[in-house]
Amino acid sequence: MAGSFLSEQLRGNEEALSKLDVLVVQELFETDTTAFADVVLPAASFAEIDGTYTNSDGLCSVCASRFRGESVEGGLDDHRSTSSGIGDGF
């Protein structure tokens, strides 16, 4: 899961999350959802990568990296690196 549930979305679903064999969450900060995760992957912030972002209210924003020339992976690049690291090409 990339991101987290809002507290009100999580409420009532805690039992379902605790029944998962493995929960991997990609998040910037520690949240109610990361508390259930077996693995938490770091996420890149809006200031680190170019792209579009949809917030919890469904508002889409376009952002440009503030760190030109720096090596920062995010999103799909993170998933590709992780999957190749465990021997599962993505």
Secondary structure in CASP SS format (residue, H / E / C, confidence):
PFRMAT SS
TARGET T0000
AUTHOR 0000-0000-0000
METHOD secondary structure of the structure
MODEL  1
M C 1.00
A E 1.00
G C 1.00
S C 1.00
F C 1.00
L C 1.00
S H 1.00
E H 1.00
Q H 1.00
L H 1.00
R C 1.00
G C 1.00
N C 1.00
E H 1.00
E H 1.00
A H 1.00
L H 1.00
S H 1.00
K C 1.00
L C 1.00
D C 1.00
V C 1.00
L C 1.00
V E 1.00
V E 1.00
Q E 1.00
E E 1.00
L C 1.00
F C 1.00
E C 1.00
T C 1.00
D C 1.00
T C 1.00
T H 1.00
A H 1.00
F H 1.00
A C 1.00
D C 1.00
V E 1.00
V E 1.00
L E 1.00
P E 1.00
A C 1.00
A C 1.00
S C 1.00
F C 1.00
A C 1.00
E C 1.00
I C 1.00
D C 1.00
G E 1.00
T E 1.00
Y E 1.00
T E 1.00
N C 1.00
S C 1.00
D C 1.00
G C 1.00
L C 1.00
C E 1.00
S E 1.00
V E 1.00
C E 1.00
A C 1.00
S C 1.00
R C 1.00
F C 1.00
R C 1.00
G C 1.00
E C 1.00
S C 1.00
V C 1.00
E C 1.00
G C 1.00
G C 1.00
L H 1.00
D H 1.00
D H 1.00
H H 1.00
R H 1.00
S H 1.00
T H 1.00
S H 1.00
S H 1.00
G H 1.00
I C 1.00
G C 1.00
D C 1.00
G C 1.00
F C 1.00
END
